[in-house]
């Protein structure tokens, strides 16, 4: 992976968004059940933690990955609140030791 990221970041963002779509398909206007939402967000955090441990992620790469993840979720039809919650969980996992 290069200094500013490479295809690995986009591939991971796409893979993570696809996993979320499989577990919790987008349904505009309908809030997911809180327990299911929490399980999906925990999956985001765990997947990001594993990816971060396998790949050196500087701040630029973290931002690029977050942006690619947001764009993919938006393209899949998720609402802004869900995208923000999922991206926040992703960012929190970057900060975790």
N, C-alpha and C positions, 0 to 999 in steps of 0.2 A: 504494500500500500504506500502510495506517495505521501509527501508532506501534507498535501491538501486533500487527500482522499482519492479514491479511485472507484472503479466499478463495484468494489466490494460494498461500499456504503449504499449505493443505489440498490444492489441486489438484496442486502439485508433489509432495507426499508420496504422493498416490495414483498419480500418473504414474510416479514412481520405483519404488514398490513393484510396480506392474504390469509395468514393464520387468524387474525382478528376477524376478518370477514367470514371465515368458516365457523368460528366459535360464536360470533354475535353479528349476524348479517345486519347491514344498515336498514333502519326503518324510520324514515323521517317523520317527525312529529310524535313518535312513540318512544317514551323513555324505557330503557331496558330495566329489568328487575335489578335492584341494588346488589343482591348477592352475585348474580351472574356478571354484572358490570365489574364488581370487585375482582372476581376470578380472572376476567379478561385483562384487567389492568395489572394484576399480579403476574400474569403471563408475560405482558409487555416488559415489566421490570426485570423478571428473571431472564428472559431472552436477551435483553440489552446488557445485563450484567455478564452473561456468558460471552457475548460478542465483545464487550469491552475488555474482558480478561484475555481473549484470544488475539485481540488487535489493539495496537497502541492508538489511542484516540486523543489527539490534542484538542484544544478548544475549537479550532476551525473545523475539524472533522466532526465533532459533536454537533456543531451548528448545521453543517451540511447534511448530516444524517437526520437530524430533527426536521429540517426543512423538507427533505425528500419524503420522510415519513408523513408529514402533514399533507403534502401534495398528493400522495398516494391515497390517504384516507379520504381526502376531499374528492378525488376522482371516483372513489368507490361509492360516494354518496352519503358519507357520515356528516352529521350536523356539527356546527362549530364548537358547541359545548363538549361533545365527545372527543373531537380532535384535540381540543385544549387539554382535557383531562388525560388523554393517552400520551400526549407529548410531554406534559408535566411529569407523568410517571416515568417516561423514558429519560428525561433530564435528571430526575432524582436518582435514577439508577446509575447514571454517569458519576454522580457525586458520591455514591456509596463506596465504601472501602471494602 
